[in-house]
Amino acid sequence: MHLSALPSQKPRPPRPHVKLKPVWRIKSVLSKTSLERLTSTRLHPAKGLASQRKLGFACAMPRLAFSQRTAFEAQPNPWALALQKARRKGRLYTALIESNPTKAGLSPHTRLPPSTGYTPHAQGLASARKALSKALGHPTLYPRLCLTSGTSEALGLAFKLLGDMGDEIVAGMPGYPLVQTLATFEGLHCIPFPLRLEGEAFRWDIPLLEKQLSPRTKAVLATHPQAPTGCCLLREEVLALEALCAKHGLALIIDEVFALPQHSLAGHPWKCLTFLLGGLSKGLGLPQHKLAWTWVLGPKALAHKALQRWLWVADAYLCLATPVQKALPTWLPMAKAFEQRVETRCKNNHACLAKLRPQGAAWSLFAREAGWTAVLRIPISPKEEPLTLQLLEAGVALWPGYFFEFPVPGFVVASLLAPEAAFEEAARHMVQVFEALWGQTT
Ligand SMILES: Cc1ncc(COP(=O)(O)O)c(C=O)c1O
């Protein structure tokens, strides 16, 4: 998962029924690489001109003020610091936070064609888009398919064409936390919308969502399946989100990076402007090749306008490399086998966790529908952060749920990608720590 060090756990006010304050400042130290990558240096504290001179900085230049959009706390959060420390100490089980398919031995082997010149296209090469839309089961929709160098780039593009400074995007949580950062980069407020826990699934409460819309809301962002819970949107949720967005003139953005082609919503006759996002990093286990796609769908005239603007913006960047687009049609046939490998790995590791859980344990494992992660419900004491720090101290790394903005406390998240043997070793260790903490309830 492309996340990095996130903010430390702070007591939150109760969320439902409260209009949430926009998150302006990036509180977290997010980067796309991985949860544990950190900025180890502190930013220079703001210095006056006199002290800058003393320090030998440029003399005649007045103090430079950086943008608020890029302000962040350079100090890593306590979990990230503890992870660094535990790594230095030596024996640390990291299998439960292995989120990179290339390191988990799951990615297919690929070759790039020899460089054959530069053929840029703001939407992506037609040959690549045709092959991709065919492989995704919608061969005629390739004119609505846009290629980018990643889902993050696609989110940035969608945000650019939907909102002006200070406008709002409402994003369902738990979800992919980088969304807040990406919205902030575009000058937008990301309003986290807490999904309601029903059994083991987090669901959209549409009447509550409607109450939280403001005149500045431009889009609703959902994930399908959700990260990290793996819950798929229900048909009635899709229809209700669509109706709400159509009624209020909002765009619907659905991050489908973890969806199998058969679960994609691309075939739906969308009544609102809809962006559906997927990519090679999860679809084929090839994050290194930096290629993602977005279906721009909805009422014809509206989708056409959106596409025109998308191309206008994308043409200014042209981030996507030509060789990867040329190679794409030859890689797509490997997708099925990759999906099977990942599905088998995730199922086996999830079953392993279920088997290791002692009967009557104080913690529980949520059922898995899709995705690459397992969600564990834990007692609320100790809190997620102290608990995951304690686990690191004991030699096992696990993500605290608040990294993903669970609307209620008491969750930890494990990646299911690591090879089975390494996963089991780490999971056994985790269970031992849990047992020492909470013992058995029955
Ligand atoms: C839910 C979700 N969406 C998007 C992304 C980013 O994907 P990409 O590599 O295509 O930018 C990630 C990365 O982990 C993710 O977990």
The ligand as an SDF file (V2000), in Angstrom:
LIG
                    3D

 16 16  0  0  0  0  0  0  0  0999 V2000
   -6.9310    2.2910   -2.1810 C   0  0  0  0  0  0  0  0  0  0  0  0
   -5.7440    2.7790   -2.9610 C   0  0  0  0  0  0  0  0  0  0  0  0
   -5.9120    3.6280   -3.9930 N   0  0  0  0  0  0  0  0  0  0  0  0
   -4.8880    4.0840   -4.7220 C   0  0  0  0  0  0  0  0  0  0  0  0
   -3.6050    3.7140   -4.4460 C   0  0  0  0  0  0  0  0  0  0  0  0
   -2.4600    4.2720   -5.2960 C   0  0  0  0  0  0  0  0  0  0  0  0
   -2.2370    3.4840   -6.3830 O   0  0  0  0  0  0  0  0  0  0  0  0
   -1.1960    3.8820   -7.5650 P   0  0  0  0  0  0  0  0  0  0  0  0
    0.0040    3.0630   -7.3340 O   0  0  0  0  0  0  0  0  0  0  0  0
   -1.9090    3.5190   -8.8240 O   0  0  0  0  0  0  0  0  0  0  0  0
   -0.9590    5.3570   -7.4690 O   0  0  0  0  0  0  0  0  0  0  0  0
   -3.3510    2.8380   -3.3850 C   0  0  0  0  0  0  0  0  0  0  0  0
   -2.0090    2.4260   -3.0550 C   0  0  0  0  0  0  0  0  0  0  0  0
   -1.7520    1.6620   -2.1730 O   0  0  0  0  0  0  0  0  0  0  0  0
   -4.4530    2.3600   -2.6200 C   0  0  0  0  0  0  0  0  0  0  0  0
   -4.2580    1.5340   -1.5800 O   0  0  0  0  0  0  0  0  0  0  0  0
  1  2  1  0
  2  3  1  0
  2 15  2  0
  3  4  2  0
  4  5  1  0
  5  6  1  0
  5 12  2  0
  6  7  1  0
  7  8  1  0
  8  9  2  0
  8 10  1  0
  8 11  1  0
 12 13  1  0
 12 15  1  0
 13 14  2  0
 15 16  1  0
M  END
$$$$
